[in-house]
Structure formats: structure tokens, C-alpha cells
Amino acid sequence: MDEFIVKDSNGNQLHDGDSVTVIKSLKVKGGGTIIKQGTTVKKIRLTDDPDEVDCKIDGMSIVLRSEFLRKK
């Protein structure tokens, strides 16, 4: 399997365990909640898709697109 590189909105490489900031308010599908701009997400996990990361926000496990994240 080829290794892929996951990058944030600024082109910085992301790794498992990084902390990121959400750069745009996002609606959660099926949850009815909104993740507000500026929310800090700690301990992200990379997925099999280079455009997505897995994380927990307020106890909910959520997959976010890397284009809406900025590395801290």
C-alpha cells in the first residue's frame, strides 16, 4: 500500500495525534449541531482517505474534511 500525505488548508502535513483548529463553521449531518469556527480539536486520527480525519468533539466521533482544518 502506498503511503499518502494528509494536508491541512495551508498545506501543512498532518499526523496522528496533532491538534487542529476548524477554520469554518460546519453543520454536522444527522446531528443538527454546528461545529463553530475556531474550535480546537485535539488528537486527530488519520483515515484511509487522505481528505478526511477522524476526531472527537464534545464526545461525538466525527469525520472532518482536512480542507476545513488548520494545524496548531
ChimeraX attribute file (.defattr): number of C-alpha atoms within 10 A of each C-alpha:
attribute: neighborCount
match mode: 1-to-1
recipient: residues
	/A:1	3
	/A:2	4
	/A:3	7
	/A:4	9
	/A:5	13
	/A:6	19
	/A:7	19
	/A:8	19
	/A:9	15
	/A:10	12
	/A:11	12
	/A:12	13
	/A:13	13
	/A:14	22
	/A:15	16
	/A:16	13
	/A:17	13
	/A:18	15
	/A:19	17
	/A:20	21
	/A:21	18
	/A:22	22
	/A:23	16
	/A:24	14
	/A:25	13
	/A:26	14
	/A:27	12
	/A:28	13
	/A:29	9
	/A:30	6
	/A:31	8
	/A:32	7
	/A:33	10
	/A:34	11
	/A:35	15
	/A:36	14
	/A:37	14
	/A:38	14
	/A:39	15
	/A:40	17
	/A:41	19
	/A:42	16
	/A:43	14
	/A:44	19
	/A:45	16
	/A:46	21
	/A:47	13
	/A:48	9
	/A:49	11
	/A:50	15
	/A:51	15
	/A:52	20
	/A:53	21
	/A:54	16
	/A:55	19
	/A:56	15
	/A:57	12
	/A:58	8
	/A:59	7
	/A:60	9
	/A:61	10
	/A:62	13
	/A:63	16
	/A:64	18
	/A:65	15
	/A:66	23
	/A:67	17
	/A:68	18
	/A:69	26
	/A:70	21
	/A:71	20
	/A:72	11
